[in-house]
Amino acid sequence: MAATHTATLIGTVSILLWGTLALLTKLTGGDIPEFQMLAMTFGVAFLLMASRWWCQGHSGIRHIRQPRVAWLIGIGGLFGYHFAYFKAMTLAPAVEVSLLAYLWPLLIVLFSSLLPGESLRLQQIIGTLLALTGCWLLVGWDSDGFAWDYLDGYLMALACALIWSSYSVLSRLVRSVPTDAVGWFCGVTALLAWLCHLLWEDTVWPSDAYQWVGVIGLGLGPVGIAFFTWDYGVKHGNIQLLGTLSYSAPLISVVLLVLAGFGEATPVLIAASSLIVIGSLVAGHHPSKPR
Protein backbone atom coordinates (compact mmCIF):
# COMPACT_ATOMS: atom_id res chain seq x y z
CA MET A 1 0.00 0.00 0.00
CA ALA A 2 2.84 2.39 0.86
CA ALA A 3 4.39 1.72 -2.55
CA THR A 4 1.07 2.57 -4.21
CA HIS A 5 0.86 5.87 -2.33
CA THR A 6 4.43 6.73 -3.30
CA ALA A 7 3.76 5.94 -6.96
CA THR A 8 0.61 8.06 -6.87
CA LEU A 9 2.55 11.00 -5.44
CA ILE A 10 5.14 10.57 -8.18
CA GLY A 11 2.32 10.61 -10.74
CA THR A 12 0.97 13.89 -9.35
CA VAL A 13 4.30 15.51 -10.26
CA SER A 14 3.18 15.17 -13.88
CA ILE A 15 -0.03 17.06 -13.17
CA LEU A 16 1.89 19.89 -11.50
CA LEU A 17 4.30 20.07 -14.44
CA TRP A 18 1.47 20.00 -17.01
CA GLY A 19 0.09 22.99 -15.14
CA THR A 20 3.15 24.98 -16.28
CA LEU A 21 2.45 24.18 -19.93
CA ALA A 22 0.56 27.39 -20.76
CA LEU A 23 3.08 29.70 -19.07
CA LEU A 24 6.09 28.07 -20.72
CA THR A 25 4.30 28.08 -24.06
CA LYS A 26 3.76 31.83 -23.61
CA LEU A 27 7.52 32.26 -23.30
CA THR A 28 8.05 30.58 -26.69
CA GLY A 29 6.17 33.44 -28.33
CA GLY A 30 3.78 31.26 -30.31
CA ASP A 31 5.78 31.63 -33.54
CA ILE A 32 7.28 28.13 -33.67
CA PRO A 33 5.17 25.66 -35.72
CA GLU A 34 3.42 22.93 -33.73
CA PHE A 35 5.25 19.87 -35.05
CA GLN A 36 8.61 21.63 -34.87
CA MET A 37 7.85 22.48 -31.24
CA LEU A 38 6.85 18.87 -30.63
CA ALA A 39 10.08 17.60 -32.19
CA MET A 40 12.27 20.02 -30.23
CA THR A 41 10.64 19.40 -26.85
CA PHE A 42 10.54 15.61 -27.20
CA GLY A 43 14.15 15.79 -28.37
CA VAL A 44 15.03 17.57 -25.12
CA ALA A 45 13.08 14.91 -23.20
CA PHE A 46 15.10 12.16 -24.89
CA LEU A 47 18.37 13.95 -24.07
CA LEU A 48 17.19 14.27 -20.47
CA MET A 49 16.74 10.51 -20.17
CA ALA A 50 19.98 9.93 -22.12
CA SER A 51 21.83 11.99 -19.52
CA ARG A 52 20.44 9.67 -16.86
CA TRP A 53 21.79 6.67 -18.76
CA TRP A 54 25.16 8.38 -19.13
CA CYS A 55 25.30 9.00 -15.37
CA GLN A 56 24.53 5.31 -14.84
CA GLY A 57 27.40 4.37 -17.12
CA HIS A 58 25.55 2.93 -20.12
CA SER A 59 24.01 4.07 -23.42
CA GLY A 60 20.42 3.01 -22.73
CA ILE A 61 20.45 0.49 -25.60
CA ARG A 62 19.27 -2.19 -23.16
CA HIS A 63 15.96 -0.35 -22.81
CA ILE A 64 15.20 -0.56 -26.53
CA ARG A 65 14.46 -4.27 -26.26
CA GLN A 66 10.81 -4.10 -25.21
CA PRO A 67 7.75 -6.09 -26.35
CA ARG A 68 6.14 -4.82 -29.53
CA VAL A 69 2.93 -4.07 -27.66
CA ALA A 70 4.87 -1.74 -25.33
CA TRP A 71 6.24 0.15 -28.35
CA LEU A 72 2.76 0.38 -29.88
CA ILE A 73 1.32 1.73 -26.64
CA GLY A 74 4.20 4.16 -26.11
CA ILE A 75 4.43 5.63 -29.61
CA GLY A 76 0.67 5.49 -30.11
CA GLY A 77 0.14 7.42 -26.89
CA LEU A 78 2.86 10.05 -27.10
CA PHE A 79 2.87 10.77 -30.82
CA GLY A 80 -0.72 9.74 -31.56
CA TYR A 81 -2.20 12.07 -28.96
CA HIS A 82 -0.24 15.12 -30.07
CA PHE A 83 -0.81 14.44 -33.76
CA ALA A 84 -4.58 14.19 -33.18
CA TYR A 85 -4.53 17.29 -30.97
CA PHE A 86 -2.70 19.49 -33.47
CA LYS A 87 -4.91 18.21 -36.28
CA ALA A 88 -8.03 18.97 -34.25
CA MET A 89 -6.78 22.49 -33.65
CA THR A 90 -6.62 23.07 -37.41
CA LEU A 91 -10.17 21.79 -37.94
CA ALA A 92 -12.11 23.34 -35.04
CA PRO A 93 -11.97 26.26 -32.57
CA ALA A 94 -9.40 25.83 -29.80
CA VAL A 95 -11.86 26.15 -26.91
CA GLU A 96 -14.16 23.38 -28.12
CA VAL A 97 -11.18 21.17 -28.94
CA SER A 98 -9.85 21.63 -25.41
CA LEU A 99 -13.24 20.83 -23.88
CA LEU A 100 -13.47 17.53 -25.73
CA ALA A 101 -9.81 16.61 -25.33
CA TYR A 102 -10.12 17.06 -21.57
CA LEU A 103 -12.46 14.10 -21.39
CA TRP A 104 -9.37 11.92 -21.00
CA PRO A 105 -9.22 12.02 -17.17
CA LEU A 106 -12.85 10.85 -17.00
CA LEU A 107 -12.12 8.08 -19.49
CA ILE A 108 -9.12 6.99 -17.41
CA VAL A 109 -11.36 6.60 -14.37
CA LEU A 110 -13.91 4.60 -16.37
CA PHE A 111 -11.47 2.45 -18.38
CA SER A 112 -9.26 1.65 -15.40
CA SER A 113 -12.18 -0.09 -13.70
CA LEU A 114 -11.75 -2.84 -16.32
CA LEU A 115 -8.20 -3.56 -15.17
CA PRO A 116 -7.51 -6.64 -13.03
CA GLY A 117 -7.91 -5.81 -9.34
CA GLU A 118 -9.62 -2.45 -9.99
CA SER A 119 -13.23 -1.43 -9.40
CA LEU A 120 -15.31 1.69 -9.82
CA ARG A 121 -16.97 3.40 -6.85
CA LEU A 122 -19.88 5.81 -7.13
CA GLN A 123 -17.97 8.57 -5.36
CA GLN A 124 -15.20 8.31 -7.95
CA ILE A 125 -17.72 8.94 -10.72
CA ILE A 126 -19.32 11.84 -8.82
CA GLY A 127 -15.95 13.39 -7.96
CA THR A 128 -14.66 13.08 -11.50
CA LEU A 129 -17.83 14.62 -12.96
CA LEU A 130 -17.56 17.55 -10.52
CA ALA A 131 -13.94 18.10 -11.55
CA LEU A 132 -14.91 17.79 -15.23
CA THR A 133 -17.60 20.44 -14.74
CA GLY A 134 -15.03 22.74 -13.16
CA CYS A 135 -12.60 22.13 -16.02
CA TRP A 136 -15.24 22.84 -18.66
CA LEU A 137 -16.31 25.97 -16.80
CA LEU A 138 -12.70 27.13 -16.65
CA VAL A 139 -11.85 26.41 -20.28
CA GLY A 140 -15.15 27.03 -22.04
CA TRP A 141 -17.09 29.68 -20.11
CA ASP A 142 -16.89 32.12 -23.07
CA SER A 143 -17.31 29.51 -25.79
CA ASP A 144 -19.69 30.16 -28.67
CA GLY A 145 -20.82 26.55 -28.52
CA PHE A 146 -20.44 23.56 -30.79
CA ALA A 147 -21.29 23.70 -34.50
CA TRP A 148 -21.74 20.90 -37.01
CA ASP A 149 -19.33 22.64 -39.39
CA TYR A 150 -16.46 21.56 -37.16
CA LEU A 151 -17.49 17.93 -36.72
CA ASP A 152 -14.18 16.62 -38.14
CA GLY A 153 -12.24 18.65 -35.57
CA TYR A 154 -14.50 17.49 -32.74
CA LEU A 155 -13.94 13.86 -33.71
CA MET A 156 -10.18 14.39 -33.72
CA ALA A 157 -10.42 16.01 -30.28
CA LEU A 158 -12.38 13.02 -29.02
CA ALA A 159 -9.65 10.84 -30.51
CA CYS A 160 -7.16 12.77 -28.35
CA ALA A 161 -9.10 11.88 -25.22
CA LEU A 162 -9.43 8.26 -26.28
CA ILE A 163 -5.76 7.89 -27.22
CA TRP A 164 -4.32 9.39 -24.03
CA SER A 165 -6.72 7.60 -21.70
CA SER A 166 -6.04 4.31 -23.50
CA TYR A 167 -2.28 4.91 -23.31
CA SER A 168 -2.50 5.60 -19.58
CA VAL A 169 -4.64 2.56 -18.79
CA LEU A 170 -2.91 0.12 -21.14
CA SER A 171 0.46 1.10 -19.65
CA ARG A 172 -0.74 -0.69 -16.53
CA LEU A 173 -0.75 -3.95 -18.51
CA VAL A 174 2.96 -3.55 -19.34
CA ARG A 175 4.06 -2.36 -15.92
CA SER A 176 7.14 -4.58 -16.16
CA VAL A 177 8.46 -2.25 -18.89
CA PRO A 178 10.82 0.21 -17.13
CA THR A 179 10.15 3.93 -17.29
CA ASP A 180 13.56 4.32 -18.96
CA ALA A 181 11.96 2.88 -22.10
CA VAL A 182 9.80 6.02 -22.29
CA GLY A 183 13.01 7.86 -23.16
CA TRP A 184 13.19 5.89 -26.41
CA PHE A 185 9.48 6.47 -27.03
CA CYS A 186 10.20 10.21 -26.71
CA GLY A 187 13.11 9.89 -29.15
CA VAL A 188 10.99 8.17 -31.80
CA THR A 189 8.18 10.67 -31.23
CA ALA A 190 10.68 13.49 -31.86
CA LEU A 191 11.77 11.88 -35.14
CA LEU A 192 8.16 11.41 -36.31
CA ALA A 193 7.38 15.01 -35.37
CA TRP A 194 10.38 16.25 -37.40
CA LEU A 195 9.09 14.27 -40.37
CA CYS A 196 5.65 15.90 -40.07
CA HIS A 197 7.33 19.28 -39.68
CA LEU A 198 9.41 18.86 -42.83
CA LEU A 199 6.34 17.75 -44.77
CA TRP A 200 3.87 20.41 -43.68
CA GLU A 201 5.61 23.33 -41.95
CA ASP A 202 8.26 26.02 -42.42
CA THR A 203 11.07 26.04 -39.88
CA VAL A 204 11.11 28.94 -37.40
CA TRP A 205 13.92 28.89 -34.84
CA PRO A 206 13.64 30.71 -31.48
CA SER A 207 14.84 34.28 -31.89
CA ASP A 208 15.73 35.22 -28.30
CA ALA A 209 16.68 33.78 -24.91
CA TYR A 210 13.09 33.80 -23.62
CA GLN A 211 11.94 31.54 -26.45
CA TRP A 212 14.82 29.13 -25.85
CA VAL A 213 13.99 29.07 -22.13
CA GLY A 214 10.40 28.25 -23.03
CA VAL A 215 11.37 25.42 -25.41
CA ILE A 216 13.94 23.89 -23.08
CA GLY A 217 11.61 24.34 -20.09
CA LEU A 218 8.84 22.50 -21.94
CA GLY A 219 11.21 19.69 -22.87
CA LEU A 220 12.51 19.29 -19.33
CA GLY A 221 9.18 19.66 -17.50
CA PRO A 222 5.74 19.13 -19.09
CA VAL A 223 7.15 17.00 -21.92
CA GLY A 224 10.17 15.42 -20.20
CA ILE A 225 9.93 14.66 -16.50
CA ALA A 226 6.12 14.72 -16.63
CA PHE A 227 5.87 11.79 -19.04
CA PHE A 228 8.40 9.78 -17.03
CA THR A 229 6.63 10.35 -13.70
CA TRP A 230 3.24 9.73 -15.33
CA ASP A 231 4.43 6.40 -16.66
CA TYR A 232 5.52 5.32 -13.19
CA GLY A 233 2.38 6.68 -11.55
CA VAL A 234 -0.17 4.98 -13.82
CA LYS A 235 1.75 1.68 -13.71
CA HIS A 236 2.17 1.44 -9.96
CA GLY A 237 -0.11 4.04 -8.31
CA ASN A 238 -3.82 4.79 -7.89
CA ILE A 239 -4.66 5.38 -11.54
CA GLN A 240 -8.27 6.42 -10.88
CA LEU A 241 -7.25 9.10 -8.40
CA LEU A 242 -4.57 10.32 -10.81
CA GLY A 243 -7.25 10.58 -13.50
CA THR A 244 -9.42 12.82 -11.34
CA LEU A 245 -6.50 14.92 -10.08
CA SER A 246 -5.53 15.57 -13.70
CA TYR A 247 -8.32 18.13 -13.91
CA SER A 248 -6.13 20.31 -11.68
CA ALA A 249 -3.70 20.87 -14.57
CA PRO A 250 -5.76 23.53 -16.41
CA LEU A 251 -6.49 25.19 -13.08
CA ILE A 252 -2.78 25.38 -12.24
CA SER A 253 -2.16 26.80 -15.72
CA VAL A 254 -4.67 29.61 -15.25
CA VAL A 255 -3.42 30.43 -11.73
CA LEU A 256 0.19 30.66 -12.95
CA LEU A 257 -0.86 32.89 -15.84
CA VAL A 258 -2.68 35.17 -13.38
CA LEU A 259 0.34 35.31 -11.06
CA ALA A 260 2.60 36.07 -14.04
CA GLY A 261 0.37 38.96 -15.08
CA PHE A 262 -1.12 37.32 -18.18
CA GLY A 263 -4.66 37.18 -16.74
CA GLU A 264 -6.83 38.12 -13.78
CA ALA A 265 -8.79 36.29 -11.11
CA THR A 266 -12.49 36.13 -11.92
CA PRO A 267 -15.61 34.61 -10.33
CA VAL A 268 -15.46 31.93 -13.03
CA LEU A 269 -11.92 30.99 -11.95
CA ILE A 270 -12.99 30.78 -8.30
CA ALA A 271 -16.05 28.66 -9.11
CA ALA A 272 -14.09 26.35 -11.41
CA SER A 273 -11.29 25.89 -8.89
CA SER A 274 -13.81 25.08 -6.17
CA LEU A 275 -15.46 22.39 -8.28
CA ILE A 276 -12.12 20.84 -9.24
CA VAL A 277 -10.89 20.76 -5.65
CA ILE A 278 -14.17 19.40 -4.28
CA GLY A 279 -14.35 16.79 -7.05
CA SER A 280 -10.79 15.65 -6.34
CA LEU A 281 -11.50 15.36 -2.62
CA VAL A 282 -14.70 13.39 -3.22
CA ALA A 283 -13.02 11.00 -5.67
CA GLY A 284 -10.01 10.46 -3.43
CA HIS A 285 -11.91 9.94 -0.18
CA HIS A 286 -11.83 6.40 1.18
CA PRO A 287 -14.55 5.85 3.77
CA SER A 288 -13.34 3.93 6.79
CA LYS A 289 -14.71 0.44 7.11
CA PRO A 290 -16.70 -0.37 10.26
CA ARG A 291 -14.87 -2.62 12.67
C-alpha positions as CSV (number, residue, x, y, z in Angstrom):
1,M,0.0,0.0,0.0
2,A,2.8,2.4,0.9
3,A,4.4,1.7,-2.5
4,T,1.1,2.6,-4.2
5,H,0.9,5.9,-2.3
6,T,4.4,6.7,-3.3
7,A,3.8,5.9,-7.0
8,T,0.6,8.1,-6.9
9,L,2.6,11.0,-5.4
10,I,5.1,10.6,-8.2
11,G,2.3,10.6,-10.7
12,T,1.0,13.9,-9.3
13,V,4.3,15.5,-10.3
14,S,3.2,15.2,-13.9
15,I,0.0,17.1,-13.2
16,L,1.9,19.9,-11.5
17,L,4.3,20.1,-14.4
18,W,1.5,20.0,-17.0
19,G,0.1,23.0,-15.1
20,T,3.1,25.0,-16.3
21,L,2.5,24.2,-19.9
22,A,0.6,27.4,-20.8
23,L,3.1,29.7,-19.1
24,L,6.1,28.1,-20.7
25,T,4.3,28.1,-24.1
26,K,3.8,31.8,-23.6
27,L,7.5,32.3,-23.3
28,T,8.1,30.6,-26.7
29,G,6.2,33.4,-28.3
30,G,3.8,31.3,-30.3
31,D,5.8,31.6,-33.5
32,I,7.3,28.1,-33.7
33,P,5.2,25.7,-35.7
34,E,3.4,22.9,-33.7
35,F,5.3,19.9,-35.1
36,Q,8.6,21.6,-34.9
37,M,7.8,22.5,-31.2
38,L,6.9,18.9,-30.6
39,A,10.1,17.6,-32.2
40,M,12.3,20.0,-30.2
41,T,10.6,19.4,-26.9
42,F,10.5,15.6,-27.2
43,G,14.2,15.8,-28.4
44,V,15.0,17.6,-25.1
45,A,13.1,14.9,-23.2
46,F,15.1,12.2,-24.9
47,L,18.4,14.0,-24.1
48,L,17.2,14.3,-20.5
49,M,16.7,10.5,-20.2
50,A,20.0,9.9,-22.1
51,S,21.8,12.0,-19.5
52,R,20.4,9.7,-16.9
53,W,21.8,6.7,-18.8
54,W,25.2,8.4,-19.1
55,C,25.3,9.0,-15.4
56,Q,24.5,5.3,-14.8
57,G,27.4,4.4,-17.1
58,H,25.6,2.9,-20.1
59,S,24.0,4.1,-23.4
60,G,20.4,3.0,-22.7
61,I,20.4,0.5,-25.6
62,R,19.3,-2.2,-23.2
63,H,16.0,-0.4,-22.8
64,I,15.2,-0.6,-26.5
65,R,14.5,-4.3,-26.3
66,Q,10.8,-4.1,-25.2
67,P,7.7,-6.1,-26.4
68,R,6.1,-4.8,-29.5
69,V,2.9,-4.1,-27.7
70,A,4.9,-1.7,-25.3
71,W,6.2,0.2,-28.4
72,L,2.8,0.4,-29.9
73,I,1.3,1.7,-26.6
74,G,4.2,4.2,-26.1
75,I,4.4,5.6,-29.6
76,G,0.7,5.5,-30.1
77,G,0.1,7.4,-26.9
78,L,2.9,10.0,-27.1
79,F,2.9,10.8,-30.8
80,G,-0.7,9.7,-31.6
81,Y,-2.2,12.1,-29.0
82,H,-0.2,15.1,-30.1
83,F,-0.8,14.4,-33.8
84,A,-4.6,14.2,-33.2
85,Y,-4.5,17.3,-31.0
86,F,-2.7,19.5,-33.5
87,K,-4.9,18.2,-36.3
88,A,-8.0,19.0,-34.3
89,M,-6.8,22.5,-33.6
90,T,-6.6,23.1,-37.4
91,L,-10.2,21.8,-37.9
92,A,-12.1,23.3,-35.0
93,P,-12.0,26.3,-32.6
94,A,-9.4,25.8,-29.8
95,V,-11.9,26.1,-26.9
96,E,-14.2,23.4,-28.1
97,V,-11.2,21.2,-28.9
98,S,-9.8,21.6,-25.4
99,L,-13.2,20.8,-23.9
100,L,-13.5,17.5,-25.7
101,A,-9.8,16.6,-25.3
102,Y,-10.1,17.1,-21.6
103,L,-12.5,14.1,-21.4
104,W,-9.4,11.9,-21.0
105,P,-9.2,12.0,-17.2
106,L,-12.9,10.8,-17.0
107,L,-12.1,8.1,-19.5
108,I,-9.1,7.0,-17.4
109,V,-11.4,6.6,-14.4
110,L,-13.9,4.6,-16.4
111,F,-11.5,2.4,-18.4
112,S,-9.3,1.6,-15.4
113,S,-12.2,-0.1,-13.7
114,L,-11.7,-2.8,-16.3
115,L,-8.2,-3.6,-15.2
116,P,-7.5,-6.6,-13.0
117,G,-7.9,-5.8,-9.3
118,E,-9.6,-2.5,-10.0
119,S,-13.2,-1.4,-9.4
120,L,-15.3,1.7,-9.8
121,R,-17.0,3.4,-6.9
122,L,-19.9,5.8,-7.1
123,Q,-18.0,8.6,-5.4
124,Q,-15.2,8.3,-7.9
125,I,-17.7,8.9,-10.7
126,I,-19.3,11.8,-8.8
127,G,-16.0,13.4,-8.0
128,T,-14.7,13.1,-11.5
129,L,-17.8,14.6,-13.0
130,L,-17.6,17.5,-10.5
131,A,-13.9,18.1,-11.6
132,L,-14.9,17.8,-15.2
133,T,-17.6,20.4,-14.7
134,G,-15.0,22.7,-13.2
135,C,-12.6,22.1,-16.0
136,W,-15.2,22.8,-18.7
137,L,-16.3,26.0,-16.8
138,L,-12.7,27.1,-16.6
139,V,-11.8,26.4,-20.3
140,G,-15.1,27.0,-22.0
141,W,-17.1,29.7,-20.1
142,D,-16.9,32.1,-23.1
143,S,-17.3,29.5,-25.8
144,D,-19.7,30.2,-28.7
145,G,-20.8,26.5,-28.5
146,F,-20.4,23.6,-30.8
147,A,-21.3,23.7,-34.5
148,W,-21.7,20.9,-37.0
149,D,-19.3,22.6,-39.4
150,Y,-16.5,21.6,-37.2
151,L,-17.5,17.9,-36.7
152,D,-14.2,16.6,-38.1
153,G,-12.2,18.6,-35.6
154,Y,-14.5,17.5,-32.7
155,L,-13.9,13.9,-33.7
156,M,-10.2,14.4,-33.7
157,A,-10.4,16.0,-30.3
158,L,-12.4,13.0,-29.0
159,A,-9.6,10.8,-30.5
160,C,-7.2,12.8,-28.4
161,A,-9.1,11.9,-25.2
162,L,-9.4,8.3,-26.3
163,I,-5.8,7.9,-27.2
164,W,-4.3,9.4,-24.0
165,S,-6.7,7.6,-21.7
166,S,-6.0,4.3,-23.5
167,Y,-2.3,4.9,-23.3
168,S,-2.5,5.6,-19.6
169,V,-4.6,2.6,-18.8
170,L,-2.9,0.1,-21.1
171,S,0.5,1.1,-19.7
172,R,-0.7,-0.7,-16.5
173,L,-0.7,-3.9,-18.5
174,V,3.0,-3.6,-19.3
175,R,4.1,-2.4,-15.9
176,S,7.1,-4.6,-16.2
177,V,8.5,-2.3,-18.9
178,P,10.8,0.2,-17.1
179,T,10.2,3.9,-17.3
180,D,13.6,4.3,-19.0
181,A,12.0,2.9,-22.1
182,V,9.8,6.0,-22.3
183,G,13.0,7.9,-23.2
184,W,13.2,5.9,-26.4
185,F,9.5,6.5,-27.0
186,C,10.2,10.2,-26.7
187,G,13.1,9.9,-29.2
188,V,11.0,8.2,-31.8
189,T,8.2,10.7,-31.2
190,A,10.7,13.5,-31.9
191,L,11.8,11.9,-35.1
192,L,8.2,11.4,-36.3
193,A,7.4,15.0,-35.4
194,W,10.4,16.2,-37.4
195,L,9.1,14.3,-40.4
196,C,5.7,15.9,-40.1
197,H,7.3,19.3,-39.7
198,L,9.4,18.9,-42.8
199,L,6.3,17.7,-44.8
200,W,3.9,20.4,-43.7
201,E,5.6,23.3,-42.0
202,D,8.3,26.0,-42.4
203,T,11.1,26.0,-39.9
204,V,11.1,28.9,-37.4
205,W,13.9,28.9,-34.8
206,P,13.6,30.7,-31.5
207,S,14.8,34.3,-31.9
208,D,15.7,35.2,-28.3
209,A,16.7,33.8,-24.9
210,Y,13.1,33.8,-23.6
211,Q,11.9,31.5,-26.4
212,W,14.8,29.1,-25.8
213,V,14.0,29.1,-22.1
214,G,10.4,28.2,-23.0
215,V,11.4,25.4,-25.4
216,I,13.9,23.9,-23.1
217,G,11.6,24.3,-20.1
218,L,8.8,22.5,-21.9
219,G,11.2,19.7,-22.9
220,L,12.5,19.3,-19.3
221,G,9.2,19.7,-17.5
222,P,5.7,19.1,-19.1
223,V,7.2,17.0,-21.9
224,G,10.2,15.4,-20.2
225,I,9.9,14.7,-16.5
226,A,6.1,14.7,-16.6
227,F,5.9,11.8,-19.0
228,F,8.4,9.8,-17.0
229,T,6.6,10.3,-13.7
230,W,3.2,9.7,-15.3
231,D,4.4,6.4,-16.7
232,Y,5.5,5.3,-13.2
233,G,2.4,6.7,-11.6
234,V,-0.2,5.0,-13.8
235,K,1.7,1.7,-13.7
236,H,2.2,1.4,-10.0
237,G,-0.1,4.0,-8.3
238,N,-3.8,4.8,-7.9
239,I,-4.7,5.4,-11.5
240,Q,-8.3,6.4,-10.9
241,L,-7.2,9.1,-8.4
242,L,-4.6,10.3,-10.8
243,G,-7.2,10.6,-13.5
244,T,-9.4,12.8,-11.3
245,L,-6.5,14.9,-10.1
246,S,-5.5,15.6,-13.7
247,Y,-8.3,18.1,-13.9
248,S,-6.1,20.3,-11.7
249,A,-3.7,20.9,-14.6
250,P,-5.8,23.5,-16.4
251,L,-6.5,25.2,-13.1
252,I,-2.8,25.4,-12.2
253,S,-2.2,26.8,-15.7
254,V,-4.7,29.6,-15.2
255,V,-3.4,30.4,-11.7
256,L,0.2,30.7,-12.9
257,L,-0.9,32.9,-15.8
258,V,-2.7,35.2,-13.4
259,L,0.3,35.3,-11.1
260,A,2.6,36.1,-14.0
261,G,0.4,39.0,-15.1
262,F,-1.1,37.3,-18.2
263,G,-4.7,37.2,-16.7
264,E,-6.8,38.1,-13.8
265,A,-8.8,36.3,-11.1
266,T,-12.5,36.1,-11.9
267,P,-15.6,34.6,-10.3
268,V,-15.5,31.9,-13.0
269,L,-11.9,31.0,-11.9
270,I,-13.0,30.8,-8.3
271,A,-16.0,28.7,-9.1
272,A,-14.1,26.4,-11.4
273,S,-11.3,25.9,-8.9
274,S,-13.8,25.1,-6.2
275,L,-15.5,22.4,-8.3
276,I,-12.1,20.8,-9.2
277,V,-10.9,20.8,-5.6
278,I,-14.2,19.4,-4.3
279,G,-14.4,16.8,-7.0
280,S,-10.8,15.6,-6.3
281,L,-11.5,15.4,-2.6
282,V,-14.7,13.4,-3.2
283,A,-13.0,11.0,-5.7
284,G,-10.0,10.5,-3.4
285,H,-11.9,9.9,-0.2
286,H,-11.8,6.4,1.2
287,P,-14.6,5.9,3.8
288,S,-13.3,3.9,6.8
289,K,-14.7,0.4,7.1
290,P,-16.7,-0.4,10.3
291,R,-14.9,-2.6,12.7
